[in-house]
Amino acid sequence: MSAELKEQESVQLDKEDIIVDGYRFQSPEDAALAKQELKKIEYLQEHVDYQDTAMLRNVYQKAIESRAFRTPIGQNYLHSLRRLLVKEGYSEEELPYVTMYHNYTVKKRKETSTAKQRINPAKKREKADKLTISILLNVFLALLVVGMFAIAYTSEYPNILNYERAIVDKYAAWEQDLTEREDALREEKLQSGK
């Protein structure tokens, strides 16, 4: 039973940590931000002369521009400053409005669909298709490179792969041609010398 009591105490502490100045926040982080804003408000209330409307307007303007207050606590403070400035003679148009940073209404979807229709497993299939295409393209390019080397090696024109063989074959052909001519000349001399 003591474990259950400790659990209930921790839940109550968590709820207390989330409540700030009468507002219940959804997360401890938001509550911590609200506590910081509450400290800023207390500091401003101690140090700002609320009778000096020019100073009050500057504080309001700076808080709006710097987005110093984002929680409802801070936005309520800004709204009260704005009402005070309007009461002191500033017009609604010359004071910037308090900006709300959250949507408070839920937008409905244009069309409702079942969960299976919303889930799109095609992305995995697209990745697999892209991988297959990439592999096939790489294999094709590798075959092209091998084919180019085969053509270059078997070509009769000299290139970097077969230049030695081509030159040797060329010199061998010249040597054979010269040998045939020499033989032909010798035969002519022998026949003319008889």
Sequence and secondary structure as in RCSB ss.txt:
>XXXX:A:sequence
MSAELKEQESVQLDKEDIIVDGYRFQSPEDAALAKQELKKIEYLQEHVDYQDTAMLRNVYQKAIESRAFRTPIGQ
NYLHSLRRLLVKEGYSEEELPYVTMYHNYTVKKRKETSTAKQRINPAKKREKADKLTISILLNVFLALLVVGMFA
IAYTSEYPNILNYERAIVDKYAAWEQDLTEREDALREEKLQSGK
>XXXX:A:secstr
 HHHHHHHHHHHHHHHHHEETTEE SSHHHHHHHHHHHHHHHHHHHHS TT HHHHHHHHHHHHHTT   SHHHH
HHHHHHHHHHHHTT  TTTS      S  S    SS   HHHH  THHHHHHHHHHHHHHHHHHHHHHHHHHHHH
HHHH SS  TTTHHHHHHHHHHHHHHHHHHHHHHHHHHHHHHH 
